[in-house]
Structure formats: structure tokens, C-alpha cells
Amino acid sequence: MLPTDVPLAYLGSSVLLLLLQLLPPTSAFFPNIWSLLAAPGSITHQDLTEEAALNVTLQLFLEQPPPGRPPLHLEDFLGRTLLADDLFASYFGPGSPSRRFRAALGEVSRANAAQDFLPTSRNDPDLHFDAERLGQGRTRLVGALRETLVAARALDHTLARRHLGAALHALQDFYSHSNWVELGQQQPHPHLLWPRQELGSLAQEGDPTCSDCEELSCPGNLLGVTLLTSGYFGTHPSKPLGKCSHGGRFDQSSSQPPRGGINKDSTAPGFSPHHMLHLQAAKLALLASIQAFSLLRSRLGDRGFSRLLDITPASSLSFVLDTTGSMGEEINAAKIQARHIVEQRRGSPMEPIHYVLVPFHDPGFGPVFTTSDPDSFWQQLNEIHALGGGDEPEMCLSALELALLHTPPLSDIFVFTDASPKDAFLTSRVEALTQERRCRVTFLVTEDPSRGQGRGRREVLSPLRFEPYEVVALASGGEVIFTKDQYIQDVAAVVGDSMADQVTLPLEPPDVVPERPLVFNVDGLLQRVSVRIHGEVSSFWIRSPAGISQGPEEGQGSLGHTRRFGQFWMVSINDPPQTGTWEIQVTAESNPRVRVQAQTSLDFLFHFGIPMEDGPHPGLYPLTQPVAGLQTQLLVEVTGLGPRGSPEDSLPHFSHVILRGVPEGAKLGQVPLEPRGAQERGLFVASLPPTLLSTVGPFSLELIGQDGGGRDLHRASPQPCTVVPVLLEVRCWGRCSWSSGELGRLLPTRPPLQLSGPQGFLAPGSKAPLTLHVASFSSPQDLNLRTSVNSSFSLTSNLSRVRLEQNESAWGRLWLEVPESAASNSVVMVTVTALGREAGLVPPTHAFLRLLVLAPAPQDQLAAPAHSSGPVFTSVSPTLRPSPLVTWGRAGGGLAGNPWWGTVGGVLLLLGLASW
């Protein structure tokens, strides 16, 4: 053991220093928290992934002191569970939102867990280190890490996280599915990420490895060999005589001699014959996962790694700009707001880390400009001028779709225009894409029918021509603000307000009703509350819980400061706002819009999943949206629960979620929340009611609870969800690029139900076979299937119409041809839409598949030199920094019954990673 007085800086320069407690036995890596119902006390792939990411993030924070704040110290985190909220509060300042970081970790974790569920990966032994395919597994593992790097460098971080999740799943499975732990190894395999190095002495086809075991628990069934092996699962490939099985009650091979198995996936003997070694496997899997994250950090650099995991409290800044001749004032307003945001936040934690700009006019749109440099963004924006004209409709939704493809999830997108969309046929697709990307879209429209200069009109335009904007805004949680040129610079201030990560407070009722006030609740965790009202308003008043009222008069009032710009009012409530029930009464000639927003660290993330309880890896299969008739779980992750060390009874408590119809706001029901794990983790699950899932359409979520003092807490989801009529999926068939000869050999022997591999990459001049899956669980469906892809790409399908009965599925095949001229590092999006044959009866369902076009890289850039022991990554990457200091602690909090998980002890384990 190293002496305790050795300086940490000295230790960090030569070895990986791990501060661990001696841990008592436990077990497991099932996919995600839902798996704990089958094997309580188990450690899941989700736990390992998030904990490893938090450790490397802590090391980044320790090495890069925050500007303007005191540096972090390792001793402040010893003996404590690592929590994302605490890391962000310590580094960026109290109240700094960790929502995007936790969402990014969730993307990686769900991609990891999906490897056990997707038909393209669940039965592929190469992706799980099964069936003694250890060399093949390492090749796939290193390939997935390389693809993670390439996607991250191409700024497609969503795709990078999916590949990273797949890579980490395989890496973690190695320690549970092989006999590395049984061989007495105390450190991760030193060559698992080094393709040019031998894995060691591998068991060959004729080497017997296991003896027969009739019991659920099989502690002594390995034959004592020193060869590296892994278990066979199922019937493909078949288990040779004398070989080990994976084991567990769902493994068909485990009933063939030698019976039993060697997996260490869970605490339950019925699933894991070597459950007693689960702790050792989990510990090594965690250390190996930390190695993988550290490797990515070294190759991407701190800025690139932070982008990969969204390690920032700041949002992105994304503009979609109409550049026709009448847009001079609007373009100037966008420039002023962008300059204000950049200058105000430069060098602070809230400085945007990603900028997107997409111009459009008629008939063109784009190109998209993306950068992380504010000066480059400002220069590009400053070069845009209002030119040309034409008829009013413009290609607005096409430009917005392009922006959505390049804007990080959980971002705001601002559209400046004075024209209706010429491409209104894209409305439902863009609507679905905003929910898939979870981006909020705000339209600032300076439409003025009396204006004749700069914008020609060849025909009388419908007063409903802006309806597509309303639909997209509603689906994304944004809004459409109509104003005039003389007010646009002031109204555009909503851009800066939205960039402040404000939450929208639920109103009851959600829309203005004559003679009835709108009611909203303010709790003690809210600040900078603002009320926005726009429309043909004649008067309004706002009343506080104390009964104090304020009308529409401009200037400072008893409750706050009011500004008016034409038909747009903005009331900034005085801080701190009084807690309790507030009221707003509006008198208007038409339908005014009212929106109440506030800043808070307390927010929530959510996603959906299908329980998978009857297979070898129980867990939740992730869904983008609930599907009608399909039993669905809602998972809620609360962020910003409170500072570390708060007494448990002072933390907020959440009891249920209210489901409301959109846009009318009618209550559709409520579901109780069941906590998962420790309270500070903020994880809850709920079963969506069958009544909700029996009706197709949008709904919103309201999280209901109480603070430590028993006062009500309400938080609304930032955008609505949608129950879609059918399950629609499109995926890559194995790897994405195949030559014609390979395809000819492949097709007769590999049906679509035996797919393998994560979503992948395309090469110019290649063909990619894709699979299409559509299923109905609620009622018979008569559907047309439409496909689309980027221009210049060719996409064909063998399934264009399908009739489905209840609980029936159909599979089809698509062929994507990539032109030789396809730009390298460009994103391609394949879209499949399922439409009811009778228009209007069944709303459309969309499936999106994002792929990356890559030019073949020179061999010397992909492979390590022959004399090198390093992994196969681009040789121009920076040298790996000293390896991280690691503290243990479950990513969101420790499990009840496992007090060891989440503390830091005094045992020092040394891993020599200097050669990385």
C-alpha cells in the first residue's frame, strides 16, 4: 500500500489512484433500475455507466478549476455518494442545473441497456462476450469506441452516445460473462482495448471448461483451468461438449450437460449461477468503464468530452432566420439578442457551448452553420442580410428540421420570420422530431397584412396559414408570438429569458376563459417569475396570495415591473416572489396567450419503457413515446433536489403525476409514483393507466409533491407527450455498409429477425440494408408507409402498405444507397411515416434513424503503429493525461441494503494506465 503522505499530484502523474472501501459481497448487472424488481440489490449496467461517468467528471473538475470560483478538493467528496447535482453545485455554483448532463448520461445508459433488448443486438454473442467469442467481442468493442470518437468529432453527440452505450455494455459484460474474475484477477484486463495485444491463453474448441451442476448456484463448476473462457447462451451457436453455459432459467443451453452456468449478472441464483462473485465482477466492470471514459476524454480533449456528456449548465443558441427582403428588422433583432447573450455570458458557466444558424427563403434553405466559438457564430450571423423577395410562403419548416438535426437535445430554437410556411406538409414530421429531440421551438412572427414592400403576394392567403407554427410550438412546449417590426427588438428579449433555463408553470385552466381567473402556484424554490401576455388584450390584472393586485400599467407596480410592446406584455415579478396561489384575469377580444415562467434548480426528466420481465435480462425496453394498447412505464428523474447534507425530511417529496389532455387541459387521470433507490437519487416509476393508452393523442405531465415544510410543489413537463397509434422502428441491419458481393452472400442466410449491431455509419458509394418494424397493440390498422431521406440519397422499401390486426407485427426491408459524392462527416436522417389510409382517422407515426457518412480513413490513422501497445484510435489525438482519482458511489445514490455502495474507504488499488 502506498504511504498516506504521498502528494496526490505525484500519484496522479504515474498511476490510477482508486480510493475504495473493502466491499462486502453482492451482485449484478442487469440492464437498468427496472431489473431490480427481479433481483433486488443488484448493480445494473445503468449504475456502472453513470457512476463511471461521474468519477471521470469529478476528475475533470479537480484538474480544471472553475473560473472565478475556488477549486474543488478531493477530500470534500470522500465518504460521500457522488451525485450529479452536487458536482454541478460545487463546480458551477449553487443552483446550477445538471438537467442536460443527466439527460446525456441517460442517453448513454439507455443505449447500454437496449443491447439486451434490441433484436439487432440481444442474441449476438460478439456483443456480449458470449460463446468464447472473445477476440470477436474485442474487435466489436474497440470498433464501437472508435465510432463514438468519430461521431463526437463530427458533433453528432446523440449518435456518439448510442455507440458509447453499446461499447460500455460489451465491456461490462466481459467481466460478468467470462471467467476473468474466477481466474483470480483483481484488475481489469490489461489488453481488452488493445487489438494488437493478445488477450491471453484462450480456451480452444476442444478444451473442456465446465463440469455438470444441477443446482441454481454453481460455485465450483469451472474445471480449474487457467484458460480464458465465456459461457454459451441459447442455441445459436450451439454449445460444444464440455463447455460452460451462460446459465439461468432462460438459457436453453444450461439444460444440456454440463448444466449450470458462470454468469455473474445479478444477485439472484435463478438468473446467475455465479451470483456470489457479482461484487468482484461489478468492481472490475466499473474500473474498466472508468478507463473507457478516461480514454475518450484524452482523445477528445476536455472541451470535446464535455460536449459528449453535456457537462455544462448552459443551453445552446439556435436561430432559424428568414432572409427575404422584408426581414431587415427581424435579422437585426436576432443579431442584437445574440450579441447580448454572447457578451453577457462569455466566460461564465452559462455561456452557450453550441451555436446553430440556419437561414431560409424561397425556394431554398440552409446551409446549416454550427460552431462552439461565439466569435465565429457572430461573424456568420453578421454576414446575413435581408435580400430578395418572392411570394409570401417560405421554406421555414425545412430549415427548422435542419436545425433540429444539428441542435443538441433539451435546447431552445428560435425562428424569426414574417411569412407562412411553403412546406406545411412537413408539419407532422417536424412536430414529431421536436418531441424526439425534446427541443422547444419559439416562433417570432412579424406578419403584417397591410405591408406591401419587399413581400409579394400572388394570391389571397388563408388566415389559417400560420397554423403549422402553432402545431409545432404546441408539440414542442414553445409558443408563437405575433408582433410588428417596431417591437421585434424588444419582444426578442424572450430569447435571453428562455436561455436562462426557465421552467413553465402550469396554469389552471391552461387557456383564458371569460370571467374565470387563471391560477398558478409559486413555491419557495422559484425565482425570477415572469408573466407574458400577448394578443388583443383590453385589460388584465395579477393578484398575489396576499390579495395584492396589479394591472396592465407600464412601469414598476406593487408586484413587479410591467413592459408593453404593442400587443405583448411582460411582467417581471419582484424577487423573492410570495409563495402560494396566484391569479391572472385577462379580458380580451380574441384568444390571448398567457405564459408564466420562472427559474429554479428543481426540475425533472422523464422517459418511457416497456417492461421486459420474461427474458434472461429483465428491464425496460426504451420508448420515445407511449404506444396505444402497450403496457408502458413512466420513469421520472427529479433534478435539483437540494444541497448535499440536507436532512432527509427537508428534501422535497413527490407523490404522483397528473396527466392532462393537450391543449384543452382536461385531467385524464393521475398515477402514483414509486421511488427507486435512495431518496436523493430522485428516481421514480409509475404505470401509465390503460385508459390513457387506449386513446391516441397528446398529453402533458405535472409532477406533484411537497417541499420539506409541507408546501405544495408543481412542475410541468417542458413539452407534451403523445400516445402514438403503432410501434414503428427502423434500424440498421448489422453494420451499415456492405458491398454488392457481401449483400448477395448475406441475404439468403440472415433473416431480418436475426440482426446484430448498433446503429452505424455509412461510406460514400455503399448500400445499407435497414429493417422496418411496425406493430399494433390496440386495434386493427390499415396503414400506408412512406419513407424519406436527404436529397441525393436513394431509399427503397419492400413494404409500402400493411394491414395489421390487434397484437400483430410486420417486418420490411429498406435499402439506402449512399452517393459517391456524399460529404464526409455529414448526418443522414432516414424517416419512416405510418399513415392511416383514411385521412384523419389515425394520426401519423414517425420513426427517425440518424446515420453518419464517413469517408474511409487511411489505415495509418485508424490503426496503432506495429510497435505500439496502444488502442486503435486516431494517432493525432492528444496524449492521455494522468489517470483519474476515483470515488465510489452510485450515480444517483446508494441502494438500500448496500451501504458500501456510495462510500469511499482507504484501500488503494493501482492500475498502470500511463501507456494510454
HUHU-V614556 format. One record per helix or strand. SS is the DSSP state (hx for helix, st for strand). FROM is the first residue (numbers start at 1). LEN is the number of residues. If there is no record, write none. Layout:
[[SS/FROM/LEN] [SS/FROM/LEN]]
This chain:
[[hx/8/5] [st/16/5] [st/27/1] [hx/33/5] [st/42/1] [hx/45/19] [hx/74/3] [hx/84/9] [hx/99/16] [hx/125/3] [hx/134/20] [hx/157/21] [st/178/1] [st/202/1] [st/210/1] [st/222/1] [st/228/1] [st/230/1] [st/232/1] [st/245/1] [hx/252/4] [hx/275/35] [st/317/6] [hx/325/21] [st/355/6] [st/365/7] [hx/374/9] [st/391/1] [st/394/1] [hx/396/11] [st/412/6] [st/421/1] [hx/424/14] [st/440/6] [st/456/1] [hx/467/10] [st/479/4] [hx/485/7] [hx/494/5] [st/502/3] [st/508/1] [st/513/1] [st/516/1] [st/518/5] [st/527/8] [st/537/7] [st/549/2] [st/555/2] [st/560/6] [st/568/6] [st/580/9] [st/593/7] [st/603/10] [st/619/5] [st/627/1] [st/633/7] [hx/648/3] [st/653/9] [st/667/6] [st/674/3] [hx/679/3] [st/683/5] [hx/690/4] [st/697/10] [st/712/5] [st/721/4] [st/727/6] [st/738/1] [hx/740/8] [st/761/2] [st/767/10] [st/781/8] [st/794/4] [st/801/4] [st/808/10] [st/826/11] [st/845/9] [hx/859/4] [st/886/2] [st/907/5]]
